[in-house]
Amino acid sequence: VMDLCRSILISSRIFSFGLDHSPSRSLIRGLARSTNGRFTFIPLGTGADIHVAEHLQKALESCITDVKV
């Protein structure tokens, strides 16, 4: 999964959410980090709308990668 994510790094970012009692924390973090996205863990019983809105705001921002000076 992580290799596939790295292969789409040029054109895509992944914004991942961990839900419920025991999400795979390493997978959720790894998906986001390997594609310059973001991750968050949403506790059980917490509304997800605020977290989704924050991720959406970040997803709509421009992303500059591979900059050389």
Biopython code that builds the backbone (N, CA, C, O; Angstrom):
import numpy as np
from Bio.PDB.StructureBuilder import StructureBuilder

atoms = [
    (1, "VAL", "N", (0.831, -1.190, 0.000)),
    (1, "VAL", "CA", (0.000, 0.000, 0.000)),
    (1, "VAL", "C", (0.874, 1.251, 0.000)),
    (1, "VAL", "O", (0.615, 2.202, -0.738)),
    (2, "MET", "N", (1.908, 1.237, 0.834)),
    (2, "MET", "CA", (2.763, 2.423, 0.929)),
    (2, "MET", "C", (3.519, 2.668, -0.377)),
    (2, "MET", "O", (3.706, 3.819, -0.772)),
    (3, "ASP", "N", (3.953, 1.604, -1.050)),
    (3, "ASP", "CA", (4.639, 1.775, -2.334)),
    (3, "ASP", "C", (3.703, 2.392, -3.368)),
    (3, "ASP", "O", (4.118, 3.250, -4.146)),
    (4, "LEU", "N", (2.453, 1.964, -3.380)),
    (4, "LEU", "CA", (1.471, 2.542, -4.295)),
    (4, "LEU", "C", (1.278, 4.026, -3.993)),
    (4, "LEU", "O", (1.203, 4.838, -4.916)),
    (5, "CYS", "N", (1.197, 4.379, -2.741)),
    (5, "CYS", "CA", (1.041, 5.791, -2.358)),
    (5, "CYS", "C", (2.227, 6.617, -2.823)),
    (5, "CYS", "O", (2.056, 7.724, -3.334)),
    (6, "ARG", "N", (3.420, 6.086, -2.649)),
    (6, "ARG", "CA", (4.607, 6.823, -3.092)),
    (6, "ARG", "C", (4.608, 7.005, -4.607)),
    (6, "ARG", "O", (5.115, 8.008, -5.110)),
    (7, "SER", "N", (4.048, 6.046, -5.336)),
    (7, "SER", "CA", (4.043, 6.136, -6.798)),
    (7, "SER", "C", (3.099, 7.223, -7.311)),
    (7, "SER", "O", (3.275, 7.697, -8.433)),
    (8, "ILE", "N", (2.109, 7.627, -6.525)),
    (8, "ILE", "CA", (1.180, 8.683, -6.949)),
    (8, "ILE", "C", (1.509, 10.022, -6.310)),
    (8, "ILE", "O", (0.742, 10.976, -6.436)),
    (9, "LEU", "N", (2.631, 10.100, -5.632)),
    (9, "LEU", "CA", (3.024, 11.299, -4.896)),
    (9, "LEU", "C", (3.032, 12.549, -5.760)),
    (9, "LEU", "O", (2.676, 13.622, -5.274)),
    (10, "ILE", "N", (3.419, 12.449, -7.003)),
    (10, "ILE", "CA", (3.527, 13.616, -7.877)),
    (10, "ILE", "C", (2.167, 14.259, -8.123)),
    (10, "ILE", "O", (2.074, 15.481, -8.240)),
    (11, "SER", "N", (1.118, 13.459, -8.203)),
    (11, "SER", "CA", (-0.182, 13.998, -8.592)),
    (11, "SER", "C", (-1.246, 13.969, -7.495)),
    (11, "SER", "O", (-2.339, 14.501, -7.692)),
    (12, "SER", "N", (-0.954, 13.368, -6.358)),
    (12, "SER", "CA", (-2.005, 13.192, -5.351)),
    (12, "SER", "C", (-1.476, 13.344, -3.934)),
    (12, "SER", "O", (-0.306, 13.083, -3.653)),
    (13, "ARG", "N", (-2.367, 13.772, -3.049)),
    (13, "ARG", "CA", (-2.100, 13.779, -1.614)),
    (13, "ARG", "C", (-3.222, 13.008, -0.941)),
    (13, "ARG", "O", (-4.370, 13.055, -1.383)),
    (14, "ILE", "N", (-2.891, 12.308, 0.116)),
    (14, "ILE", "CA", (-3.895, 11.543, 0.852)),
    (14, "ILE", "C", (-4.110, 12.190, 2.215)),
    (14, "ILE", "O", (-3.160, 12.478, 2.942)),
    (15, "PHE", "N", (-5.372, 12.411, 2.542)),
    (15, "PHE", "CA", (-5.780, 12.945, 3.829)),
    (15, "PHE", "C", (-6.556, 11.826, 4.517)),
    (15, "PHE", "O", (-7.681, 11.516, 4.126)),
    (16, "SER", "N", (-5.959, 11.226, 5.535)),
    (16, "SER", "CA", (-6.538, 10.021, 6.124)),
    (16, "SER", "C", (-7.100, 10.274, 7.521)),
    (16, "SER", "O", (-6.656, 11.164, 8.246)),
    (17, "PHE", "N", (-8.084, 9.465, 7.865)),
    (17, "PHE", "CA", (-8.761, 9.555, 9.152)),
    (17, "PHE", "C", (-8.703, 8.202, 9.842)),
    (17, "PHE", "O", (-8.893, 7.163, 9.210)),
    (18, "GLY", "N", (-8.441, 8.222, 11.124)),
    (18, "GLY", "CA", (-8.529, 7.016, 11.932)),
    (18, "GLY", "C", (-9.782, 7.107, 12.781)),
    (18, "GLY", "O", (-9.944, 8.049, 13.556)),
    (19, "LEU", "N", (-10.666, 6.135, 12.640)),
    (19, "LEU", "CA", (-11.945, 6.146, 13.358)),
    (19, "LEU", "C", (-12.065, 4.921, 14.254)),
    (19, "LEU", "O", (-11.415, 3.902, 14.018)),
    (20, "ASP", "N", (-12.882, 5.025, 15.261)),
    (20, "ASP", "CA", (-13.230, 3.919, 16.138)),
    (20, "ASP", "C", (-12.155, 3.665, 17.190)),
    (20, "ASP", "O", (-11.317, 4.528, 17.448)),
    (21, "HIS", "N", (-12.180, 2.502, 17.785)),
    (21, "HIS", "CA", (-11.319, 2.181, 18.927)),
    (21, "HIS", "C", (-9.855, 1.982, 18.557)),
    (21, "HIS", "O", (-8.970, 2.517, 19.226)),
    (22, "SER", "N", (-9.593, 1.229, 17.516)),
    (22, "SER", "CA", (-8.196, 0.860, 17.254)),
    (22, "SER", "C", (-7.866, 0.859, 15.763)),
    (22, "SER", "O", (-7.684, -0.205, 15.171)),
    (23, "PRO", "N", (-7.788, 2.029, 15.156)),
    (23, "PRO", "CA", (-7.371, 2.075, 13.751)),
    (23, "PRO", "C", (-5.878, 1.750, 13.651)),
    (23, "PRO", "O", (-5.144, 1.870, 14.632)),
    (24, "SER", "N", (-5.451, 1.351, 12.494)),
    (24, "SER", "CA", (-4.029, 1.096, 12.272)),
    (24, "SER", "C", (-3.312, 2.441, 12.220)),
    (24, "SER", "O", (-3.284, 3.103, 11.183)),
    (25, "ARG", "N", (-2.741, 2.828, 13.336)),
    (25, "ARG", "CA", (-2.101, 4.143, 13.429)),
    (25, "ARG", "C", (-0.945, 4.285, 12.450)),
    (25, "ARG", "O", (-0.772, 5.344, 11.846)),
    (26, "SER", "N", (-0.163, 3.248, 12.288)),
    (26, "SER", "CA", (0.973, 3.345, 11.363)),
    (26, "SER", "C", (0.493, 3.492, 9.923)),
    (26, "SER", "O", (1.114, 4.216, 9.145)),
    (27, "LEU", "N", (-0.592, 2.827, 9.552)),
    (27, "LEU", "CA", (-1.130, 2.951, 8.198)),
    (27, "LEU", "C", (-1.714, 4.343, 7.972)),
    (27, "LEU", "O", (-1.440, 4.968, 6.948)),
    (28, "ILE", "N", (-2.507, 4.829, 8.910)),
    (28, "ILE", "CA", (-3.127, 6.150, 8.777)),
    (28, "ILE", "C", (-2.057, 7.233, 8.652)),
    (28, "ILE", "O", (-2.143, 8.100, 7.782)),
    (29, "ARG", "N", (-1.054, 7.180, 9.518)),
    (29, "ARG", "CA", (0.049, 8.158, 9.454)),
    (29, "ARG", "C", (0.854, 7.994, 8.174)),
    (29, "ARG", "O", (1.169, 8.973, 7.497)),
    (30, "GLY", "N", (1.184, 6.758, 7.850)),
    (30, "GLY", "CA", (2.018, 6.485, 6.683)),
    (30, "GLY", "C", (1.384, 6.932, 5.381)),
    (30, "GLY", "O", (2.070, 7.480, 4.518)),
    (31, "LEU", "N", (0.084, 6.708, 5.223)),
    (31, "LEU", "CA", (-0.614, 7.139, 4.009)),
    (31, "LEU", "C", (-0.476, 8.640, 3.813)),
    (31, "LEU", "O", (-0.158, 9.106, 2.719)),
    (32, "ALA", "N", (-0.714, 9.382, 4.865)),
    (32, "ALA", "CA", (-0.648, 10.844, 4.772)),
    (32, "ALA", "C", (0.783, 11.330, 4.588)),
    (32, "ALA", "O", (1.049, 12.160, 3.719)),
    (33, "ARG", "N", (1.689, 10.826, 5.385)),
    (33, "ARG", "CA", (3.074, 11.303, 5.322)),
    (33, "ARG", "C", (3.748, 10.970, 3.999)),
    (33, "ARG", "O", (4.537, 11.768, 3.494)),
    (34, "SER", "N", (3.455, 9.816, 3.432)),
    (34, "SER", "CA", (4.127, 9.427, 2.193)),
    (34, "SER", "C", (3.636, 10.214, 0.986)),
    (34, "SER", "O", (4.260, 10.170, -0.074)),
    (35, "THR", "N", (2.525, 10.936, 1.131)),
    (35, "THR", "CA", (1.981, 11.706, 0.006)),
    (35, "THR", "C", (1.838, 13.196, 0.318)),
    (35, "THR", "O", (1.135, 13.912, -0.395)),
    (36, "ASN", "N", (2.489, 13.661, 1.361)),
    (36, "ASN", "CA", (2.403, 15.071, 1.778)),
    (36, "ASN", "C", (0.984, 15.499, 2.142)),
    (36, "ASN", "O", (0.614, 16.661, 1.977)),
    (37, "GLY", "N", (0.205, 14.557, 2.632)),
    (37, "GLY", "CA", (-1.147, 14.866, 3.085)),
    (37, "GLY", "C", (-1.165, 15.099, 4.586)),
    (37, "GLY", "O", (-0.163, 15.508, 5.173)),
    (38, "ARG", "N", (-2.296, 14.839, 5.192)),
    (38, "ARG", "CA", (-2.452, 15.003, 6.637)),
    (38, "ARG", "C", (-3.236, 13.829, 7.183)),
    (38, "ARG", "O", (-3.928, 13.128, 6.444)),
    (39, "PHE", "N", (-3.121, 13.624, 8.482)),
    (39, "PHE", "CA", (-3.889, 12.569, 9.135)),
    (39, "PHE", "C", (-4.455, 13.091, 10.445)),
    (39, "PHE", "O", (-3.944, 14.050, 11.024)),
    (40, "THR", "N", (-5.508, 12.448, 10.894)),
    (40, "THR", "CA", (-6.064, 12.757, 12.209)),
    (40, "THR", "C", (-6.789, 11.525, 12.732)),
    (40, "THR", "O", (-7.290, 10.705, 11.963)),
    (41, "PHE", "N", (-6.832, 11.415, 14.041)),
    (41, "PHE", "CA", (-7.561, 10.337, 14.690)),
    (41, "PHE", "C", (-8.767, 10.950, 15.383)),
    (41, "PHE", "O", (-8.639, 11.888, 16.169)),
    (42, "ILE", "N", (-9.930, 10.411, 15.083)),
    (42, "ILE", "CA", (-11.180, 10.949, 15.609)),
    (42, "ILE", "C", (-11.694, 10.004, 16.689)),
    (42, "ILE", "O", (-12.036, 8.858, 16.397)),
    (43, "PRO", "N", (-11.752, 10.472, 17.927)),
    (43, "PRO", "CA", (-12.214, 9.618, 19.023)),
    (43, "PRO", "C", (-13.674, 9.210, 18.841)),
    (43, "PRO", "O", (-14.477, 9.948, 18.270)),
    (44, "LEU", "N", (-13.989, 8.045, 19.330)),
    (44, "LEU", "CA", (-15.351, 7.540, 19.281)),
    (44, "LEU", "C", (-16.285, 8.515, 19.988)),
    (44, "LEU", "O", (-15.965, 9.006, 21.071)),
    (45, "GLY", "N", (-17.421, 8.793, 19.393)),
    (45, "GLY", "CA", (-18.393, 9.703, 19.986)),
    (45, "GLY", "C", (-18.142, 11.166, 19.684)),
    (45, "GLY", "O", (-18.871, 12.036, 20.160)),
    (46, "THR", "N", (-17.107, 11.443, 18.891)),
    (46, "THR", "CA", (-16.780, 12.813, 18.518)),
    (46, "THR", "C", (-17.284, 13.066, 17.100)),
    (46, "THR", "O", (-17.173, 12.196, 16.237)),
    (47, "GLY", "N", (-17.830, 14.240, 16.861)),
    (47, "GLY", "CA", (-18.277, 14.585, 15.518)),
    (47, "GLY", "C", (-17.097, 14.694, 14.563)),
    (47, "GLY", "O", (-16.078, 15.302, 14.890)),
    (48, "ALA", "N", (-17.237, 14.115, 13.404)),
    (48, "ALA", "CA", (-16.149, 14.124, 12.425)),
    (48, "ALA", "C", (-16.170, 15.367, 11.549)),
    (48, "ALA", "O", (-15.195, 15.640, 10.850)),
    (49, "ASP", "N", (-17.260, 16.127, 11.572)),
    (49, "ASP", "CA", (-17.403, 17.240, 10.637)),
    (49, "ASP", "C", (-16.309, 18.296, 10.769)),
    (49, "ASP", "O", (-15.855, 18.829, 9.756)),
    (50, "ILE", "N", (-15.882, 18.604, 11.965)),
    (50, "ILE", "CA", (-14.815, 19.600, 12.151)),
    (50, "ILE", "C", (-13.508, 19.089, 11.556)),
    (50, "ILE", "O", (-12.792, 19.832, 10.884)),
    (51, "HIS", "N", (-13.202, 17.826, 11.805)),
    (51, "HIS", "CA", (-11.966, 17.233, 11.289)),
    (51, "HIS", "C", (-11.983, 17.171, 9.759)),
    (51, "HIS", "O", (-10.979, 17.458, 9.106)),
    (52, "VAL", "N", (-13.118, 16.799, 9.206)),
    (52, "VAL", "CA", (-13.246, 16.728, 7.746)),
    (52, "VAL", "C", (-13.096, 18.120, 7.143)),
    (52, "VAL", "O", (-12.423, 18.280, 6.124)),
    (53, "ALA", "N", (-13.707, 19.120, 7.751)),
    (53, "ALA", "CA", (-13.603, 20.493, 7.241)),
    (53, "ALA", "C", (-12.155, 20.985, 7.270)),
    (53, "ALA", "O", (-11.709, 21.645, 6.331)),
    (54, "GLU", "N", (-11.423, 20.671, 8.334)),
    (54, "GLU", "CA", (-10.013, 21.070, 8.415)),
    (54, "GLU", "C", (-9.194, 20.404, 7.318)),
    (54, "GLU", "O", (-8.359, 21.049, 6.684)),
    (55, "HIS", "N", (-9.430, 19.113, 7.095)),
    (55, "HIS", "CA", (-8.709, 18.398, 6.037)),
    (55, "HIS", "C", (-9.077, 18.954, 4.662)),
    (55, "HIS", "O", (-8.210, 19.111, 3.802)),
    (56, "LEU", "N", (-10.346, 19.246, 4.458)),
    (56, "LEU", "CA", (-10.778, 19.791, 3.175)),
    (56, "LEU", "C", (-10.114, 21.132, 2.911)),
    (56, "LEU", "O", (-9.685, 21.402, 1.790)),
    (57, "GLN", "N", (-10.026, 21.965, 3.924)),
    (57, "GLN", "CA", (-9.368, 23.264, 3.771)),
    (57, "GLN", "C", (-7.910, 23.068, 3.355)),
    (57, "GLN", "O", (-7.429, 23.764, 2.460)),
    (58, "LYS", "N", (-7.207, 22.144, 3.982)),
    (58, "LYS", "CA", (-5.811, 21.868, 3.628)),
    (58, "LYS", "C", (-5.710, 21.249, 2.236)),
    (58, "LYS", "O", (-4.773, 21.547, 1.495)),
    (59, "ALA", "N", (-6.657, 20.398, 1.877)),
    (59, "ALA", "CA", (-6.629, 19.746, 0.568)),
    (59, "ALA", "C", (-6.805, 20.752, -0.562)),
    (59, "ALA", "O", (-6.294, 20.546, -1.663)),
    (60, "LEU", "N", (-7.519, 21.830, -0.295)),
    (60, "LEU", "CA", (-7.755, 22.837, -1.323)),
    (60, "LEU", "C", (-6.592, 23.812, -1.484)),
    (60, "LEU", "O", (-6.561, 24.588, -2.439)),
    (61, "GLU", "N", (-5.637, 23.776, -0.560)),
    (61, "GLU", "CA", (-4.455, 24.634, -0.670)),
    (61, "GLU", "C", (-3.483, 24.057, -1.689)),
    (61, "GLU", "O", (-3.427, 22.844, -1.892)),
    (62, "SER", "N", (-2.730, 24.924, -2.319)),
    (62, "SER", "CA", (-1.713, 24.478, -3.266)),
    (62, "SER", "C", (-0.609, 23.751, -2.518)),
    (62, "SER", "O", (-0.324, 24.035, -1.355)),
    (63, "CYS", "N", (-0.004, 22.818, -3.209)),
    (63, "CYS", "CA", (1.084, 22.050, -2.622)),
    (63, "CYS", "C", (2.290, 22.127, -3.549)),
    (63, "CYS", "O", (2.218, 21.721, -4.709)),
    (64, "ILE", "N", (3.379, 22.641, -3.040)),
    (64, "ILE", "CA", (4.604, 22.737, -3.830)),
    (64, "ILE", "C", (5.554, 21.651, -3.344)),
    (64, "ILE", "O", (5.821, 21.535, -2.148)),
    (65, "THR", "N", (6.057, 20.863, -4.278)),
    (65, "THR", "CA", (6.994, 19.799, -3.927)),
    (65, "THR", "C", (8.204, 19.840, -4.845)),
    (65, "THR", "O", (8.176, 20.460, -5.908)),
    (66, "ASP", "N", (9.237, 19.187, -4.428)),
    (66, "ASP", "CA", (10.450, 19.018, -5.223)),
    (66, "ASP", "C", (11.036, 20.355, -5.674)),
    (66, "ASP", "O", (11.395, 20.517, -6.840)),
    (67, "VAL", "N", (11.132, 21.299, -4.763)),
    (67, "VAL", "CA", (11.676, 22.622, -5.063)),
    (67, "VAL", "C", (13.193, 22.569, -4.953)),
    (67, "VAL", "O", (13.737, 22.016, -3.997)),
    (68, "LYS", "N", (13.867, 23.146, -5.934)),
    (68, "LYS", "CA", (15.331, 23.190, -5.926)),
    (68, "LYS", "C", (15.782, 24.633, -6.020)),
    (68, "LYS", "O", (15.220, 25.421, -6.780)),
    (69, "VAL", "N", (16.798, 24.974, -5.246)),
    (69, "VAL", "CA", (17.327, 26.336, -5.253)),
    (69, "VAL", "C", (18.744, 26.308, -5.777)),
    (69, "VAL", "O", (19.388, 27.353, -5.870)),
]
sb = StructureBuilder()
sb.init_structure("model")
sb.init_model(0)
sb.init_chain("A")
sb.init_seg("    ")
for serial, (resi, resn, name, xyz) in enumerate(atoms, 1):
    if name == "N":
        sb.init_residue(resn, " ", resi, " ")
    sb.init_atom(name, np.array(xyz, "f"), 0.0, 1.0, " ", f" {name:<3s}", serial, name[0])
structure = sb.get_structure()
